Structures are given as C-alpha cells and as structure tokens.
C-alpha cells in the first residue's frame, strides 16, 4: 500500500470538502458537507493496521489503588537514541511509581511527513529494546502522558492531522486501558491510597486539543527565550471543552493530596517558549480551578524545558501559594553551566537555580507532618535542589 504523505493527506481533505456537498444533496438524511481529518484518513489507517504491528513497551506492574504513597519519581525528555543510564539511578531511589510526563521518545526526529508516522513507531521500538528501560518498567509502575515529540511533531497542537493515529500508537505502546482509551486525548486520573492518605494523580493532555500559537513577526535576530506571544483570544484553548469539564469534576472529588501533571510549564511567564504563558486566559482559568478544588494539598509537575527547577506563585486574585516542580531532561542536557542558564532566564517565581544538566524529580510525602519534599536529582543521583512545604 502506498504511503500517504502530509501533502497527499491535505489534498485528500480538500478534495473531500469540494466533492461531499453534491453527494450530500442526494442523501435521504442531512449530513455534514465535509469530513474531518480523522474520517478522511480512516480507510488508510484501516489498511495500515492490517500490515503493521505497533510496538509495545513491555510488562509493567499496576499501581495498586490501596497503596499508601510516600515517594514518587518523575521525568521527561528521554531520547530513544541517547544513553539510558538514568533508569538505574531512579530505581535506586525505590519510588513506588514513576510519572513519565512527555517527550518520552523523540518520534518526530527523521519524520518525512508521512501519515503512517513510521519514525514515531521506530522510536518506540528502539526505546522498548533498551534493557535498562525494560528492567525499570518491569519493576516500577508507570503513569504516562505525552508532549510534542511523542505526539508527532515539534510544538504541534490540535490541528496535527495524524493525532488520532499517534494516540493509537501511544495507547498500544503504553498499554493504556479503560476510560482514557475510550475518549480522544490521553488525559486520565488515578486515585491511590486509603482515606486520610489519598493521592489523586491527574495527567493532563496539553496537545490533542490545544489551539494554535501566536508567533512573533520574523526577525533576523532570534529571540533569546522563544518566539511565541500570548494568545488572548477568548476562544483559544489548551485543554479543550471536554477535558476542562472532566478536570473540574476530578478536582471536586475528595482527596488528601493532588499531583497535577502538565507536560509544559504552568506558573512561569519568564519565557516565550511553549507553556501555559502562551495562553494567559487559559492559565488564569487553570489556576483559579486549582485553587477552587475540593480541599487537599497540591503540587504541579511539568517538563519540556530541558532544564529543571522549582517554582512557587499565588494565583491571580487568589490567596493560595502554589508550587510547581519542573524536571527535564533525562538524557538530553541543555547546558552544564548552571550559573549561565540561571542568568539567561531571570524569573521571580523560580526559587532555585535553573539546572540544564540531566535530571529527574522525586516527590516525598510525609503524611504525619502533611509535608511535601521536592528533590531535583542529577544523573548520579546527587541532589541538585530541594524544597519542602506543608499543606
């Protein structure tokens, strides 16, 4: 079967839109005048499923809903072709769960714009072949969401035409089951622990529904901290209507501690790369919704930046001090010069230096004291930064 390119797919969609209306006029019942990208590509993917086998990550123990969580690890930005040494370092810390929060592979590297996303499938296949990863996954329960490079295209959002196929690849590889697989997007929530020590882990999807970015005008001088401008269009969205409704319902459930995972940063507005800062109305909506949650402790976890740091801020118009812990990346270091990285991006919300070296995060829960300790760990498990706070 001939591979379908982005150009071919676009032409097919245009042809469908142009030819559907006359056909609809002959139909007995009213019908849409055009097909969505998913509908137009469905026959192609039906054929593709018959000739390709999607990769799988391998066995993984389930996170018991009865477990009392006291230590969780997380990380992001793991290149399938780079060394996988961090898995052994994380395992030494004996976390009860690992949250893999985006750019878990770099499947858009080498992508040739074909609809079959062969480079994404190859990236997953290579990642699954690493014994370090397989050994870790066989021991530590993993909860997963995606970011752009394992979604399919750098900085891509809701208009990525092959997102449904990317989601099927994601769901198959990570063994996603149940409620999350039944709906568009990869967001999901897990409630873990007994009453009084109940942790809700909310994994957001900041890709599948996200509106387009607003870009700076072209200039020969590259902006040092990104090229995106705040999009203040009231119709612009990060999560999409359905996911927003779902999140509000999740935050109303009783929990003692909530861990909210966003693949991109939430609190900071100090850069013009990807982040909730690109959508200020959506950012304000999220912070207001988090502050209005059913009573509980709260920490936000994020990745994406190829640097790690800890942040705190008060929601606009609110009173609660919120904490965000960014860990990135596992094996793609941005800079070994911590002082230079910190100077490059001044940020009053950041309470630690900015670490561009390889890192992962630990969240320790002290139930007796009702206190969280956030530890940013280096690639030999040295502590780079640490902050504690109560709730």
Secondary structure, 3 states (H helix, E strand, C coil): CCCCEHHHHHHHHHHHHHHHHHHHHCCCCCCCCCCCHHHHHHHHHHHHHHHCCCCCCCCCCCCCCCCCCCEEEEECCCCCCCCCCHHHHHHHCCCCEEEECCCCCCCCCCCCCECCCHHHHHHHHHHHHCHHHHHHHHHCCEEECCCHHHHCCCCCCCCCCCHHHHHHHHHHHHCCCCCCCCCCCCCEEEEECCCCCCEEEEECCCCCCCCCCEECCCCCCCCCCECEECCCCCCCCCCCHHHHHHHHHHHCCCCCEEEEECCCCCCCCCCECCCHHHCHHHHHHHHHHHHCCCCCEEEEEECCCCCEEEEEEECCCCCCEEEEEECCCCCCCCCCCHHHHHHHCCCCCECCCCECCCCEEEEEEECCCCEEEEEEECCCCCEEEEEEEEC
